[in-house]
Amino acid sequence: MKPSAPLVDLDLRLKRADGLRRAKELAQRPDRDEEPPVDGRAPGAALVRTATGWTLEDAPLSIGDPIEVYTNRSNGWVRGRFEWGGLPDDPGMIAVNVWDPAGARDEDGLPPWVGSLEAALPPRARVRRG
């Protein structure tokens, strides 16, 4: 029997409330410092929009350049490639290739490519060259 729409809506609201509660609890823990750890590499900087594209730490950033974006202490730096639509209002993005680790390897030893995840980079995101 399929659950009714009000029950599904209630379930989704409860799951969202629980997720928000857990996120708030985690954010209040003293060990949840959100500053990037010192790892001997650049601490990251914000991307800067220019008339012709994007720069990172005063150097041009090209589509396909490897970058890392800092998320939080638990997840650390996420590595991907820089993407941009090329139009003035298009945001800078990080794209991450997704592979099937259980799939048959090709002649180069790579598993099957599944697709890519893309996310717009928030204006204050810490980014560094990968």
Residue pairs with C-beta under 8 A, 6 or more apart in sequence:
3 11
26 32
31 73
32 72
32 73
33 73
34 72
34 73
36 43
36 44
36 70
36 76
36 77
36 126
37 73
37 76
41 128
42 57
42 128
42 129
43 126
43 128
44 68
44 69
44 70
44 126
44 127
44 128
45 56
45 57
45 126
45 127
45 128
46 123
46 124
46 125
46 126
46 127
47 54
47 55
47 56
47 61
47 92
47 121
47 123
47 125
47 127
48 54
48 55
48 56
49 92
53 60
53 61
53 62
53 84
54 60
54 61
54 82
54 84
54 92
55 61
56 67
56 127
56 128
56 129
61 67
61 82
61 92
62 82
63 82
63 83
63 84
64 81
64 82
64 83
65 81
65 82
65 129
65 130
66 79
66 80
66 81
66 82
66 129
66 130
67 79
67 80
67 81
67 82
67 94
67 127
67 128
67 129
67 130
68 77
68 78
68 79
68 80
68 127
68 128
68 129
68 130
69 77
69 78
69 80
69 94
69 121
69 125
69 126
69 127
70 76
70 77
70 78
70 125
70 126
70 127
70 128
71 77
71 78
77 128
78 94
78 96
79 96
79 130
80 94
80 95
80 96
80 97
80 117
80 130
81 94
81 95
81 96
81 130
82 92
82 93
82 94
82 95
83 92
83 93
83 94
83 95
83 118
84 90
84 91
84 92
84 93
91 120
91 121
92 120
92 121
93 118
93 119
93 120
93 121
94 118
94 119
94 121
95 116
95 117
95 118
96 116
96 117
96 118
97 113
97 116
98 113
98 114
98 115
98 116
98 117
99 110
99 111
99 112
99 113
99 114
100 111
100 112
100 113
100 114
101 111
102 111
103 111
103 112
104 111
104 112
105 111
106 112
121 127
